[in-house]
Amino acid sequence: PPASSNWAKLQERLGTKVTLRYRKGKGSVDIKFFNDEDLQRILETLGVEAD
């Protein structure tokens, strides 16, 4: 599926383990983080401002 070809790129961009579940055009993405600082870094990479 097209989504799986981008899995490695997403993992590299976020700098952490990413699990991609894809089936029949639907799915989910699980992004691992290990502490508050790691989560903050991932959110910043995604362009999300934390409260």
N, C-alpha and C positions, 0 to 999 in steps of 0.2 A: 504493500500500500504506500501511497505517496508520503504519508505521515512518518513511516518508519525510516525513510531516507533522511529525514531531518533530525532524527533522534540524537545522533552523535553530535551534530552541530549545536543542538540545544544544550546537551550535557557539557560540551566544551565552553559554550558562551556563559553558562551559569556556574561552571566550576564545581559542580557537585553531581551526585548520582540522580539521574532522571529515569523514571519508569514510564513507558508509554504502553497503554492498553488500547488496542484499536480493533474494531470488529464492525463490519458492514457499514462503514462510513461514520461510525460513532466511537467514542472512547473517552479516555481520561489521561491526564498527565500528573504524575506524582513527583514532586521535587523535594528531595531530602535536605534538611538543614540540621546542624548539630548544636547550635546555641543561638542566643539572641543576636550576636554580632554577625553570624553567618546568615541568618534570616534577613537582617538589615542590608547586607551586601547584595543578596539575591534580589530583594525588592528594588534597590537602587539600580541594579543591572536591568531590571524589567521596566524601570521608569516609574515606579510606584512610590509616592511619598508616604512614609509611615507617620502615624499620629504620635 
